[in-house]
Amino acid sequence: MRAPPVYLLSLFCLISSQKVPRLKLILQDAPTFTFKSRQRPTTMFHDTGSDQVFVGGQGRLYLLTFTGSEVTPTEVTLKADVKAEKDCKSKPGAVQEDCDNFIRVIEKQDNKILVCGTNAASPKCWFLVSGTTLQKDKEGRIFTAAGENISPVSPSQNAVTIVVEDSLYSALSGNKSTIQRSFGKKKGLKSEDSWLARAEFVGAALLAEKDRSNDEIFFFYNEVNQTAGLDEEPYKARLGRVCKVDQGGKPVMSDSWSTFLEARLVCGHPTEPKRFHHLRDTFVFKKEGGKNETVLYGIFSSTWGSSAVCSYSMNEISSVFKTSKFKGVTGSIPSPRPGMCASPDTHPPLPKATLTFIKDHPEIDAVIYPDEERPLFVLQNNDTYTQVVVDSVRDASGAPHDVLFLGTAKGKIHKVLRSKDQTVIVAEMSPFKTEAPVSSMILDANTGHLYASTEFEVTRLPLADCNQYKENCWKCVLARDPYCGWDVDGKSCSAVSQGGNRTGSLFQNLGSSNAASVCEKAKEKLAQEALKKVSVDPTGYIYLPCPLQSRHAIYTWVKDDKTYPCSMDEQSCTLRFGESTPMDQGVFKCTAREEGYQEEITAFKVTLNSGRIPEVSLAVVATGILFLAITILLL
């Protein structure tokens, strides 16, 4: 879906689409750590409940401690082995800059922090036992382990890891793509070479079942569409899954997964050609409530440069894996059904026929389409999404809501409210000094913070930033931020308690109903905008700006009950006098109307002078055009 062009509206300027950010916020006070050149972060890890974040770099690991507005860094040097570096640089066609140790994996495993890096194309792992203290052996030497199939050999390759019951599951992208289990009490297993064709992994997640022996681990990835024509998608998004209880299958697949299954993943309607196939990031999220519902949120891009968000029921996906036909199979399916999670402690070993079948036919026939078979929304500007995390927020009445935080390629973060009847982009936040893609995000609901990074910076943001809407009841309620509500007694926009103790009366309006009645109860009186005076020659033309506040409001210019057209850009709904709108004098007012609330944004009193030279001239420049000088005298 292409973004609508900007039109000159005949009666008013309208930004009614809920698929654009309502507010654009520049966050100048967010605590941020900026990396020096050549020390750009490669991966990030945060232990829930702490005020620290581990960040992988080139030849070192950072531990960033956030205290109020300050960030304190501690570094751990992890250089590449001398021999590995020498061998790397001596290889024909070697990229010399890649022959260093780039930290690509940081996970908490068995009460230690596992850190793995490329180690000059010879992957290696270290263990932190406390803070930044490296584990040592009995002789006092730093303890290390081989990192093959855990960390990629090149910094340009992607790696995905997840720890389940102290076992590390990892997936490596590239020509020799693998999914394996290692570093734990369970048996080490790997994928067959024929299962993954140049996979590009973007995420992994655990789907916990009531019977924990049926737990499933899912991996999300793209594969190059090797048969794609000129008008076809070059990528196919997929999801693969294995069972936690998998112990391999003797004798056919002794060291391989005996439960691996995979399926196509599509963002869009089955019968519509405009679908999204390239998966960028995923987040699996267990919703609050009694339904035990788990949701997969995915970010997809298309060949025409747009970005979409889709959601899927993980419970339905799991059911499809258990019931679908297998792709390319017309005959009978062996029993027990291939890919079923069955504990070897309570079930007999899988027969050879089942193992041989899954080795040759791991893909199910069903294609996984999103909820309601359509995207939640398509990003309607010249930016694309790169990262997604999700929080479950309880509003003032205690009802849960999904709030998505979406990082973009231009270093922005969108806060998005998903409700039953609509999806609203509450705000676009700009926390970074340098424009760069958001490369990682971690949400900590326990402390109420979001950690985000680009290749230059790491920052921490509050999930509930109610000061952004603190001016009055209307600004607070119309924000539709479920973290915030208007406190009538304290006359402030306050954070909604996410614990069990909700005292006092907070006004909110998170639905699509008229918000007028909510703030009328607060009996809030708004200050009028100061009138600006403009004096101009009758033969000249001027542009009167009306700064945009909410981008979901209807903006109108009026003089003496007559409505005037204006043109919209990113910053203003501007009244432009010209041939189609002759110069006139009087008081021109710009108002914004949204959800039953109307506010006067600005007002100008225009006077046509008799040719006198203005005392003060102001040259207004916008969109590359130099406008005529005007005089603005503030009362």
N, C-alpha and C positions, 0 to 999 in steps of 0.2 A: 504494500500500500504506500503510495507516494504521499509526501507531505503536501497539504493544500497550499496553493500559491497565496500571496498576500494581495488582497483586492482593496480598492477604494469603495467602501460601503456607502450606499446612498443615504442611509439614515444614522448609522452608528458603527463604531468599531467593535467587533465581536471576536472574542477568543473563548468560545464555549466548549471546545473539545477538552474532555477530561484526560486525553492522552498526551497532553503537554504539561510540563511542570507548572503548578499553580504559582509558586514563588521561586525566585532565584536568589539564593543566599550565598554571600561570600563570607566564609568563616575565617576570620583573620586571627582569632585567639586560640585556635585548636593547637594543643601541644604537638610539635612536629620535630622529627629528627631528619636532617638532611645529610646524605652521604657524600663523601668526597668523590672526586673523579676516579674511575676504575674500581670503585668499591660499591657497585650497585647491588641491591638486594636481589636474591634469586628465589628465595622461599621464606615462609614465615610460619611460626608456630606459637600458639598461646595456650597455656594451661588454664582452664576455666576457674574463675574466682581470683586469679592473681592480678597484679598490676604490672606484669612483665610480659615481654614478647621476645622470642628468639627469632633472629633474622639471619639467614645464610648470605654470605658474600663471597668474594673472590679471595681465597686463601685465609679466610677468617670467619668466625661466628660472632654475632653481636647479641648481647643481652641488653635490651632497652627497658629501663625502669621508668614508669610514668608516675609522677607525683605532682598532683595539681596541674599547673601549666608548664612544668619542667619535665625534661627527658634526660635521664642519665645513662650513658652508654658504657658497657663493659665489653672488652674484646677478648676473644680466644683465638690465638693464631693456629691455623691448621693448614700448613703448607703442603704442597705435593711432595711425594718422595723424590729424592734426587735422581735415582735411577729411572723412575717412571717418567719424570720430566724430560730426561735425556733421551729415552727411547721414543717418547712422543714427538719430540722435535726432529728426530732423525728419520721419521717415516716420510716417504714420498708424498708431497702434496699436503703436508701437515700445516694447519693454521696455528702459527706460533702462539698467538694470544690464547688459544684454547688449551695450551699445555700448562695449565695451572690447576689448582684444586677449587672447583666451583661447588659450593655446598648446595645440594639439590633436595635432600630429604632430612626433615627434622620431625621426629615422632616420640611420644612417651610410651615406653615399652618396658614392662617389668620394673616399674619404679625408677627407671633411668631415662635419660633423654638420649635417644639414638640419633646420631648425626652422620650422614653419608654424603660424600662428594665425588666428583669426577676423578680426582687424583691423577691428572694428566693422562686421561683415557685408560686408567687402571683403577676403577672405583674402589673406594675404601670407606670404612665406617669407624666412628669413635663413639664413646659412651660418656655422658656427663652424669656423675653420681650425686652432685650437690652444686647448685648454682652453676658456676663456670669451672668446676673442678673435674678434670678428666680422670676416668678410671685407669688405674695402673695395676700391673701384675705384681707378683711377690718380689721381684727384683727391682721394683720401682720404675719400670719402663711403662710408657703409655700403652694401654691395651687397645688393639685395633682388630678389625675383622674384615674379611673380603666383602666388598660391596657389589659384586657382580650380580646383575639382574635386580638390584635395588635402586642404585643410582645410575643414571645414564653415563655413557662414556664421554659425551659431548654436552657442553652447556646449552646448546640449541635444542637438544632433545627434551621432551617432557617426561616426567615421572609422576605417578600417582601412588600414594600409599595410604593404608588404613590399618589400625591396630584393633583386633578383636580378640578379647580374652588373652591378651599378652602374646598373641601370634601376629606377625607382621605379614600383611598381604600387600603385594606390590605389582605394579604394571608399568612396563617400559614401552615407550613409543619407538617407531623407527622401522627399518627393513626387517629386523628380527624382533618383532613384538612378542612380549611374553606377559603372562599373568602367573604369579607364583606365590607360594606361602613359605615363609622362613622365619628365623629368630623366634622360636616359641616351642611349646611342648608338643604341639601337633606335628604330624609328619609333613616334611617339605614336599610340595607338589608343584608342578608347572603345567603350562598349556602345551598342547601339541603344535608343532610348527605349522601345520596346514590350517589351523583354526583362525589365525589372525593375519590379515594381509595388510602390512604397512599401517598398522593402527596408530591413531593419534589419541592418546588417553587424556580425558579432561576431568574425571572425577570417579569417586568410589563411595559406597555407602553400605551400611548394615541394615537389613530389614529383619527386625526381631519378631519372632512369633511367640504365641502363648506357650507352645511346647518349644523350648529353646533348642532342642535337638534339630528343629526344622529351620533354624536361622539361615538366612541367605545373604551372601555378599555380592553386591552388584557393582559392575564396572561400566562406565559410560565413555564412549570413544567414537571417533570417526574412522572410516576407511576410504581410501581413494577408490572412486568408481572407475575401474579400469576399462569398462566398456562404454563409458559416457560418450555421446555424440556432441556436436557443437552446441546444440540447444538443450543439453541435459546437465544435471547437477554433477559437478566434479567430485562431490563427497557424498557418502552415505553415513548417517548417524546410526549408531548401534548401542545396544546395551547387552552385556553378557553377565551371567551369574553362575556362582558355584555355591555348594552347600558347605556350611561350617563343619559338618561332621565328616566330610569327604576324607577318606584315607587312601585314595587311589584304587585302582582295579586290577588285581592280579588275575591271570598272568599277562593280559593284553596291555594294560595301562598301569603298570606297577607304580611308576613315579609321576603319573599324569592325573589330572582331574577326571574323575569318573562321573561327575554331575554337571559339567559345563554345558550351558545352553546359551544361545544368543538370538537376538531379534532386531529387526529394523525399527528405528525410532524416527517419527516424522512429526513436525510441527505444522499443522494445517489440516484442511478438510480432505478426505479421501478422493473426492471427485473434482476438486478445484486444482487447476494447474499451478497456482501461485502458492507454493509451499516452501517451508524452510528446512533445509537438510544439513547444514553445517552446524554442529553442536560446539558451543564455545565454553560453557560452564554449567555445572549442575549443583543443586542443593537438595538433599532429602530431609524432610521435615515432618516430625510427628505432631499432628494437630492435637490441641487440648480438647478434652471432652470425653464422652463415654463410648465413642464409636471405634476407638483404636485405629484411626485413619492416618495413614502415612502418605505424604504427597511429595512427588518429584517436581521441582521447578527447574526448567531448562532454558538457557539462552541460546538462540539460534540466529544465524545470519544467512543471507541469501547472496546469489551471484550478482544481484542488482544493487547491493550495498546497504540494504536495510536490515533491521534487527528486530527480533520478536521474542516474546516471553510465552512459554507454554507450561501448563501444569498437567500432571498425570497422577492417577491413583496407583500407588505402589501395590496396594492389595489386589487391585484388578490385574496389574501386570503379573504378579505372582500367580494368580489364578490362570491367566492365559498361558504361562509357561507350563502349567500342569495339565492343560487340556487341548492345546493347539495341535494341529497336524504338523508334521515335519516337512520342511522344504525339500522338494525333489524326491519325496518318497511316496510311491503309489501303492505299495504292498502293505502287508501287515506290520504292526509295531510289536516288537518283542515284549514279553512280560518277565519281570516288572518293567514298567514304563521307564525308558531312559531319562535320566536327569532328575529323578525323584530323590528328595532328601530322606535318607534312611540310615539310622545309626547302625554301624557294624556290630555294636554290642547287643542289639535286639533283633537284627535281621541277618539272614544268611548272606554270604558274599554274592555279588552280582554275577549272573551267568555270562559266559563268553559272548553270547549273542547280543545281550544288552550293551556290553562294553564295545564290541565291534561296531554296533549301530551308532552309538554316540560319538565314536571316534571319526566316523565317516559322515555323519549327518547331525551336527550340533545345532543347526539353525532351525528355529520353528517357522512355520509358514505364515503365522499371523503377523501383521504390521501393527505396531503400537502407535495409536493416534491420541491426541490430547483430550482432556476433559471437554465435553461439548464439541469435540472435533474442530476446534478453532483456537487460535492464539488468545491469550488474555488481552494482549494489545501489541501493536507494532509501534516501535519508536519512530516518531514523525519529525525528525530533523536530520541534520547531516552528521550525526554522531551514531555510534554503535555501542551495544552493551558488551562488557568483557567479563564481569564477575557478578555473582548473586549469592546473598545470604538472606535468611528469613527468620523473623522473630514472631512469637505468639504473644500478643498484647491484650490485656484485659482492660476494657473501657471502664468508665465511671460506674456502670451498672453491673460490672463483673463479666460481661459477655466477651468471649475471645475473638480476636481478629488477626489475620495474617498481615504482617508488614514486611515488604520486600525492600532490601537495600541493593541497588543495582549500580555497579561501577561502570563507567563508560571509557571509551578510547581517548577522550579528551580530559580525563582526570576529574570528571564530575561524579557525584553520587546521588542517585534518585531514591527518595523515600516514597514508597508506594503502598497505599492502603488497598487491600483486596477485601471487598465485602460481597454480600450475596448478589446484589443487583448491579454492581459496577466496580471498576478498578480506577483509582484516582492517584495521580502522581502528586503527592502532597507538596514536595519541594525538590528543587535541584540544588545541591550543596557543592560549593567549590572550596575545598579545604587546602589544596596544594598550591605552592608558589609557581611551580613549573608544570606546563601542560604535558602530560604523558599518560598512556593507558593505565588504568587501575589494574594491577597485576595480581593482587591478593586481598581478600577481606576475611576477617574473623569476627564473629559476633559473640559477645559474652553477656547473656541475659542476666546472669547472677550479679555482675557489677554494673550493668546498664551501659556498656560501652561497645563501640564498633572500632576495630583496628583495620586500617586500610593502608596499602602501599602502592607506590609506583616504582619505576627503576631509579628514582632519585630520592624519594622521601617515604617515611612511615609516619602516620598520624593516628591519633585516637580521638573519637568523637562521642559525645553523649547521645544515647538513643532518645532520651527525652530532653529536647532543647527548647523548653517552653518560653525562654526569654525572647525568642524570635517573634513571638506573637503577643507580647506583653502589653501593647498599647491600650487595648480596651477589650471588652467582651466580644465584640464583633470580630476583631482580628483573631482572637483566640479560637472562637467557635468555628468560624468559616475556614480555618486552616484544615479542619478534619484530621487533625493529628491525634490518633487514639491515645498517645502518651500524655496528652495535655487536656486540661479542662479549665473553665473559668470559675474561680473561687469567688463567689458573691461576697462573702464576709470579708475576705482579705483583699478583694478587688485586684486580683492578680491572676495571670495565666500560670497554673500550677501543674506539676507532674501528678499523674494518677498513680496511686500506690499499686504496685504489682504483687504485693503480698495479700494476705487475707484481711488486713485492717484498712477499710475504706470509711473514713469519717468525714463529716461535713457534706456540703452540697456543691458538686462541680457540674457546670453546664457543658454539654457536648452535643454535637449534631453530626454523626458520622455517616448517616444515610443520605439519600437524595431528596429528602423532604425539605419544605421551606424552613429556613433557619430563623425567620423573623421573630417568631414567638419565643425562641430561646432567650435571646438577649433583651427582648422587651421586658422580661421579668427582672433583669438586672437594672432597668431604668437608667441606662447609660446615656449620658449627654456627650455629644462629640463636638470638639472644637472646629470652627470653620476655618478654612484655608484663607490666609491673608490675600487680599486683592492686590494684583500687580497692575501697574499702570504702563500703558504702551502708547507712545506718540509716534506717528508715522505720516509721511507725505501721502496725499490721496492717490498719487500715481504709482506708489510703491506697493510691494506685496510683502507680507510677513508670514512666518510660520509660528503657530502657537503650540508648544509642546505640552503633552499631558503624560507624565511618567507612569508607566505600567507598574501596578503593584500586584494584584492577583491577575494571572493570565487565564483565569476561568470566568472573569467578569465581562459584562457588556459595558463598553465605554461610549459615552454620548457627549457631544458638544451642543450647547443650547444657548440662544440669545433671544430674549423676549418671546419665549415659547416656540421659537423656530429652531428646528434641528438641523445641524450642519454635518456634512460628511467629513471624515478624516481618514488618514492612511496610517497603517500599522507597520511598525518594525519591531525589532527586539526590545527596544527601550521605551517607545512612546507611541501614543495614539495622537498624531499631529494634525492640527487643523491648518490647512494650507490654502491661503487666498491666491487666486489666480483667475484665469479666464472663466473657468466653470464656477468659481465661487468669488464674486466681486468683493472688493474691499468694502468694509462697513465699520461703523463705530458703535460702541456700546459695551455692555458687560457680557463676556463670553465665559461660560462655565463648563468645565469638564467633570462629569460624574461617572462613577462606576456602580453598576448594579449587579448583585450576586445573591441568589438564594433569599430574595425578599429584603435585602439590605441595600440601601443606596447611600453612597458617600461622595461628597464633593472633593475631587482630587486637587483641582487648581482653578483659578479664575483670573481673567485678564480684563481690564477696562481699556478698550482701544479708543484713542482719540485721533481724528484726522486733523493734522495741523495745517497752517496756511502757508507752508513753504519755509518756515523759520528753520534755522540750523539747530539740531538737537544739542542739548548741553552735554549729554553723554551718549556715545554710540556703542553698540554691541554688535559685532559680526558673528552671526550664527552659522556654523558649518555642520552639515550632516550629509551623509551618503555621498560625499565628494562634491557637493554643490555649495558655492558661496552665496549666502542669502544677503538681502539688503540690510543695511544698518538700521537698527531700531533703538528706541530709547525705552528702557524699563526702569521706572522709579518705584521702589518698594515703599508702601505706606509705613 
